[in-house]
Amino acid sequence: MTHVLTGLLCGIVGILSTHNFYVSTTSIRFVPQDKILQITVQVFLDDFEAALQQDQNETIKLNSKLPQDDIDRITEDYFRENLLFMEHNDTLNFSFLGKVYKNDVVVVYMEMKLDSNPQQFSIKNTILFDLLSDQKNIIHLKLGSKRKSFLAVTSKSEFQIPEDFFNFQN
Amino acid sequence: MQTNHQIKYNCTMDMTKLKLFFYSFLFFQLSLNAQTYGDSLSTRGHENNNKFKQLKDKLATPNSYRTASGAPGRDYYQQKVDYDMDIELDDQNQKLYGEETITYTNNSPDALSYLWLQLDQNIRKKDAPALEKNGEGAEPILRVETFVSTYVKEPFDGGFNIEWVKDTNGDPLEHTINMTMMRVDLPRPLKSGEQFEFSIKWWYNINNHVENRARSGFEYFPKDGNRAFVIAQFFPRLAVYNDVEGWQNHQFWGNGEFALNFGDYSVRLTVPSDHVVEATGQLQNPKDVLSRQEYKRYREAQTSFDQPVMIVTQTEAEEREKNFSQKKSTWEFKATNVRDFAFASSRKFIWEMMAVKLGQKNVMAVSLYPKEGNPLWEEYSTKAVVQTLKTYSHHTFDYPYPKAVSVHAKNQGMEYPMICWNYGRPEEDGSYSDSTKFGMISVIIHEIGHNFFPMIVNSDERQWGWMDEGLDTFVQYLTEQDFGKKHPESIENMENYPSRRGDPKKIIKYMSGDQSFLAPIMSNPENVYQLGPNAYGKPATALNILRETVMGKKLFDHAFKTYAQRWMFKHPTPADFFRTMEDASAVDLDWFWRGWFYTTDFVDIGVKEVNQFFVSDEPSSEVKQMLENYGMTQADLPPVVFTMVEDNEDFKSEYKAGNPTDHSKELKSYMDEKTESGLKLDIPKNFYEITFEKPGGLVMPIIVDYTYADGTKERVRYPAQVWRKNDNEVKKVVATNKEILSIEVDPDQETADVDPTNNSWPKTQQMSEFDQFKANLKN
């Protein structure tokens, strides 16, 4: 499947195309007692498949009936490239836990240990931007009752997290 | 189960009227004591912002066009527009030519000096303003093709070329084009009841719908050089004039779909003679355009109720692909009382149909697909059409049209009267994933279902996306569940059909999202961030909750059917829907519409605390203080029962032993009296006061499971109205002989409660989805 989505014509989509339009959701929850960021990304299966095909291997199929080892490896590579967590411009490492298929979406799980209150912490989300120019990625940050959300679009994909957001005293 | 207040008020029966008044006032004071009441003179007043306030400030005032009951009024009218068209498809050059004669009947009470027509194809003009409707700026990263088509290549020039607009004498009519709308000025005002006939000649370049994901156009198959055309919004169509909008001439910007008039169509489609064609309406000349064998099968299909008859088989379609005939054939279609016309045409089409009995009528369920759709399409398409016609007819009215056609088009799902385009394509080797299969069945159900909403119950899509998408997605959910039951082999080892939308759990992520990316359902489709959950998922879920949780199936189904039948072949507004659902059920739903449709609030209800209390003869210090404030002593009171929670400082442990009558002489003598008079009353041993909190903005019924020490469970449903005087927390009393072990709110997850962590008492550690995934990994 190749989307040749002309940037300017992107508004004229069938109202119920494979899905209505192009949005992924990244939920990031901070668990203070473990000092861990739990990261969950939901992305439409058909778009993600097309992105992997374009990026890695044209024959790859996201089909739960096939062996998943290769798919998991390629998925991990894709996320390491397109979902970046940075402190002072240094990319922080996260562990890739795996993924599940849910109807027409893929849910990807990752986690990251934070040892101290991160300084100049930023998130960059470019998931599917190389495939779809009108892709939008919603990012939800949650710490207890504190919440913050961002909308990543191709023209703005990186966000600085306020210093006081992670409060290790809590 | 009895409430606190009943026990208290029962004691005041033999008092004089004055005393009665005084005591009830006192008891009122005592019962308010627990809540913080207090106010100072500096607090400002406020308007009525109660969540149960009636919707009168939101809904249009009822009138003689639309009644307060939600039905069409005595002066209700709608325009009628008939079309007679000759259309020619040039496959080789991808052009479409048309000449149409329109007969416009003015049933409105008003004289009209001009008519507005929709030119939807103009959204594809190379200078269309819709191309510039987004404001997200430059993209730092672009695919090469995108970059070239955006900044280098001459853009595709679609849009109508209007050759002429003439009246019946052949005289040109003044017309003005404003983007996607054309005004035709009438020689003299068209009075109420009069008809006006005029003609338009036009042509346009047909776009590739796969490249720009459009609703209409062609798909090109490079292997065999053929195209499959799915053509819609292809002729100048009259805009709606009505009592609500005047002329509905809001421009077409791409998302807000259509507002159209009912009328009769007579259309002659001229296409290459080796094409197979399906369209809105009944084929008038099958003998002329079908081979003898095809015609025989076509006749046979009309009475084949068990399985589809192949009119054109895959082998025959593959044979047709090879020749590109230069001859032409004209297919004639007639349709009565439809709001639009669309057609599909190609050499590639495999064609099958079967009959479905609905009431006294036979309806044809039809599928049309290129071989690229197999083996999926031959297996499921017609089955999905049949199930849709049955389930939707059951919930609304018997499908009134002679046929329903599902056409396979890549990437898109789009609906027209009697015909629709649906995605779902296997891999080249014929394999397919579950997601492709269920995606295909679901989209066919959805688009065939659109025949009911909005093709027949003809709401204004340009203004209200949810009125067709939301209602359709709701009945789609019911149909999918029926499909799973009817074809268990299709869902293999699953318990139910995996519906993507409709189940309350599925909308939680959206409704608990960042408020800055949410819009109420009552918004124009152009102006919302996430049209899918906004116009499809949330209203469908809201209706599902209304049916299962708030109204019950019986009341809901009757009201929903009443709405569909009242507005069948008419133009309803949101108010007509809201009003009819109440009118036909006697359930006040204004609170529900207000919360779910007019706000972005979400549901979150939890158990805050549970207190056990006991009966005593002695008042607590607070009660004594209260009495003292009124200059009274215990002796001034009528026979009363006092109650106390365990952590009250005046509590004595003996209150917990034995029966309530052991600790209250008044209660005992009252009960003895009743027993002597022959009444057998049982006093419960345990009294619990449960505090429910509501961090969420939406009011909803509280559904609770009480689990008792003897292992039994009791399901109690407190009506939503419990929140009408306190929107934050309410207290309920459970009086029972059994001991409560645990309490769970919304045990079946039927209310779309966004935070389950406060739903149980005692608090149970709920595993998040993330932790569950991690736990599964370890195993």
Interface residues (C-beta under 8 A of the other chain):
Chain A: H3 V4 L5 T6 G7 L8 L9 C10 G11 I12 V13 G14 I15 L16 S17 T18 H19 N20 F21 V23 T25 R29 Q38 T40 Q42 L45 D46 K61 L62 N63 S64 K65 L97 G98 V100 Y101 N103 D104 Y109 E111 T126 F129 D130 L131 S133 D134 I138 H140 R147 S149 L151 V153 T154 S155 S157
Chain B: I123 R124 A130 L131 E132 K133 N134 E136 G137 A138 E139 P140 I141 L142 R143 E145 T146 S149 T150 P155 H209 E211 N212 R213 A214 R215 W253 G254 N255 E257 N411 Q412 G413 M414 W421 Y423 E427 S431 S433 D434 S435 F438 G439 V443 H446 E447 G465 E469 P498 R500 K509 G513 D514 S516 F517 Q530 L531 G532 Y536 S768 E769 F770 D771 F773 K774 L777
